[in-house]
Structure formats: structure tokens, C-alpha cells
Amino acid sequence: MKLIVGLGNPGKEHECSRHNAGFLTVDAIAKREGIPWTEDNKRHALTARVIMNNATAILAKPTTFMNLSGEAVQALVSYYKLKSADILIIQDEMDLLPGEMRFSLNGSAAGHHGVESIYKLLGPSHTDLSRLRVGIGHPKEPISIEDWVLGKMNDATLEITQRAANAIVDWITNGLEKTRNDWNGEK
């Protein structure tokens, strides 16, 4: 079983924000597969079970705010008894241009508070979880980082969430290395 966690903030006011690139990516998978979301209050997440290429995956959207994402991920990992190699975290990434995406293995949280929360709560035993960083770019005008990530996505960022959903099917089937080789650098 695989766990695919899209990071974001709950609530209507955050639906199409850059910070919700992870939510939008798992939403694209759920919509394409025609599966509903179920509220899992014990694990602080909305979840959906999907079978793709004979592999079962749990899609998850934490119902906590971004900075507390680790609470949901820790609860899901514990409940499903998953190894870190079976986890994919989807996050927004300012250091990638809108329309770009990169699969990586663990790495630094680089100031992303949702990823920091996950690393902190999963601890050092989870050193080989995969991440999919979805590019949102840097602001071109003087604007705070918070205002930028909470601002609305442009079309390139929305489009990448659809392509990222396709790449995730490859990750489920083929693992990180092949997926990274096939999709990193793809625009």
C-alpha cells in the first residue's frame, strides 16, 4: 500500500492558493478515478482509496493547517503501518517555476513548514520518503512570501497539478528512481 499526501490548507478561502498545489494534485487523481473523499477525523485527514495498475494507494489531504501537516501524516503512517519508502508528499515549491515539478528523496524542508512538521513528527526512522515538489515560482513584485503562497495560482501552476497526477501513477507503479528519471525536467 502507498500513501500519497497532498499538502495544503483547509477551507474555501485557500482552495486555489499556490500553497494548495498538493491538495489540487490529489484532487485531480480522485476526480479522474471517480472516487469520493471520506473524512477521517481520527487521522486528521480527508482520505480516498484508489487502485491504480493493481496497486492500492491512500490519497490524503490533512485537515490541519499546513504547519501541522505532520499530525495527519504520522497518524496515517501509524494506522496503515507504512514504511517511509511507501510515502509520497506533494508540496508547493517556490524554487521551481510555475509549470515545473521535481521528484526527490527526502532532502531539506527548505523552510516549508508543512514538510518540517512531517519530518519532525516522523523522526529519523523515515529517511526515505519521496517528495513531489510542484513549482509555484517567486513573486516578481514586492510581496511577502506569505501573501505569495496564499495567493491564487496561475494557469501554469494549475496545469502542472494535472500532469503531476499522471506522474504519481508512475511513482505508484515504478517507484521513485524510474519516475524521477522520466518526469524530472519535464515541462
C-alpha positions, 0 to 999 in steps of 0.5 A: 500500500502507498500513501500519497499526501497532498499538502495544503490548507483547509477551507474555501478561502485557500482552495486555489492558493499556490500553497494548495498545489498538493491538495489540487494534485490529489484532487485531480487523481480522485476526480479522474478515478471517480472516487469520493473523499471520506473524512477521517477525523481520527487521522486528521485527514480527508482520505480516498482509496484508489487502485491504480495498475493493481496497486492500492494507494491512500490519497490524503489531504490533512485537515490541519493547517499546513504547519501541522501537516505532520499530525495527519501524516504520522497518524496515517503512517501509524494506522496503515503501518507504512514504511517511509519508502511507501510515502509520497508528499506533494508540496508547493515549491517556490524554487521551481517555476510555475509549470515545473515539478521535481521528484526527490528523496527526502532532502531539506524542508527548505523552510516549508513548514508543512514538510518540517512538521512531517519530518519532525513528527516522523523522526529519523526512522523515515529517511526515505520518503519521496517528495513531489515538489510542484513549482509555484515560482517567486513573486516578481513584485514586492510581496511577502512570501506569505501573501505569495503562497496564499495567493491564487495560482496561475494557469501554469501552476494549475496545469502542472497539478494535472500532469503531476497526477499522471506522474504519481501513477508512475511513482505508484507503479515504478517507484521513485528512481524510474519516475524521477528519471522520466518526469524530472525536467519535464515541462 
